[in-house]
């Protein structure tokens, strides 16, 4: 059957918790969230200069990024938006998304290879 995610006031699935910090699954000043067509959740973390990714049930999958100004590095990311899937190529399940990289004064387009 279909499972329904249960989101808590912490912004993470209440079943899996969510605490302040920099370890995997923890967050520091989450500032924006986006969801792709499969339910994967991307969260920008202003305090950790990274993007954390959770599955549709709030379970931590991975995080990436660090403080800096190279590709994939951020200075206070504060927005994320998922690009629509390419309807001309339904086999391509990769997820493209944009990240507002505030203190680097730029918008980064990144792709998550699935």
C-alpha positions as CSV (number, residue, x, y, z in Angstrom):
1,X,0.0,0.0,0.0
2,X,0.9,3.7,-0.1
3,X,2.6,5.2,2.9
4,X,1.9,8.7,3.9
5,X,4.8,10.8,5.3
6,X,4.2,12.4,8.7
7,X,6.0,15.7,9.0
8,X,6.7,17.2,12.4
9,X,7.2,20.7,13.5
10,X,11.0,20.3,13.1
11,X,10.6,20.2,9.3
12,X,11.8,16.6,9.2
13,X,9.6,13.5,9.3
14,X,8.7,13.2,13.0
15,X,9.5,9.5,12.9
16,X,13.1,10.2,12.1
17,X,13.6,13.3,14.2
18,X,15.9,16.2,13.2
19,X,18.2,18.2,15.4
20,X,20.5,21.2,15.2
21,X,24.0,20.4,14.1
22,X,26.3,19.6,11.2
23,X,26.3,15.8,11.2
24,X,24.4,13.9,8.5
25,X,20.7,14.3,9.0
26,X,21.1,17.3,11.3
27,X,20.5,20.9,10.1
28,X,21.7,24.4,10.8
29,X,19.3,27.2,9.7
30,X,17.4,25.5,6.9
31,X,16.2,28.2,4.7
32,X,14.5,26.7,1.7
33,X,12.9,23.4,0.6
34,X,12.0,21.9,-2.8
35,X,10.6,18.5,-3.8
36,X,11.1,16.6,-7.0
37,X,8.5,14.5,-8.8
38,X,9.5,11.3,-6.9
39,X,9.1,13.0,-3.5
40,X,12.8,13.6,-2.8
41,X,13.2,16.7,-0.6
42,X,16.1,19.1,-1.0
43,X,16.9,21.6,1.8
44,X,19.3,24.5,1.7
45,X,21.1,25.0,5.0
46,X,22.2,28.6,5.5
47,X,24.3,27.6,8.6
48,X,26.1,24.6,7.1
49,X,26.6,26.0,3.6
50,X,25.2,22.8,2.1
51,X,22.2,21.0,0.6
52,X,20.7,18.1,2.5
53,X,18.6,15.5,0.7
54,X,15.8,13.4,2.3
55,X,13.6,10.7,0.8
56,X,9.8,11.2,0.7
57,X,9.5,9.8,4.2
58,X,12.0,12.3,5.7
59,X,14.9,9.8,5.9
60,X,18.3,11.4,5.4
61,X,19.9,10.3,2.0
62,X,22.9,12.6,1.6
63,X,24.3,16.1,1.8
64,X,26.8,18.0,-0.3
65,X,28.4,21.3,-0.4
66,X,30.8,23.3,1.8
67,X,31.8,26.8,2.4
68,X,33.5,28.3,-0.6
69,X,33.0,29.8,-4.1
70,X,33.8,26.9,-6.4
71,X,31.1,24.9,-8.2
72,X,29.1,22.9,-5.6
73,X,30.4,25.2,-2.8
74,X,28.2,27.8,-1.2
75,X,28.2,30.9,1.1
76,X,24.8,30.9,2.8
77,X,22.5,29.1,0.3
78,X,19.0,30.4,0.8
79,X,16.9,29.0,-2.0
80,X,16.4,25.9,-4.1
81,X,14.1,25.1,-7.0
82,X,13.7,21.8,-8.8
83,X,13.6,21.9,-12.6
84,X,10.8,20.0,-14.3
85,X,11.7,16.5,-15.7
86,X,12.5,16.4,-19.5
87,X,9.3,15.0,-21.0
88,X,11.2,14.3,-24.2
89,X,13.4,11.9,-22.4
90,X,11.4,10.0,-19.7
91,X,14.3,7.5,-19.1
92,X,16.5,10.4,-17.8
93,X,15.6,10.4,-14.1
94,X,18.4,12.8,-13.1
95,X,17.2,15.8,-11.1
96,X,18.3,19.3,-12.1
97,X,17.9,22.1,-9.6
98,X,18.9,25.7,-9.0
99,X,20.4,26.9,-5.8
100,X,20.5,30.6,-4.7
101,X,24.0,31.1,-3.4
102,X,23.4,34.3,-1.5
103,X,26.9,35.6,-0.5
104,X,28.5,34.4,-3.7
105,X,25.9,36.5,-5.5
106,X,25.1,33.7,-8.0
107,X,22.6,31.0,-9.0
108,X,24.1,27.5,-9.4
109,X,22.4,24.9,-11.6
110,X,23.3,21.5,-10.4
111,X,22.2,17.9,-11.4
112,X,21.7,15.0,-9.1
113,X,22.5,11.8,-11.0
114,X,20.0,9.0,-10.1
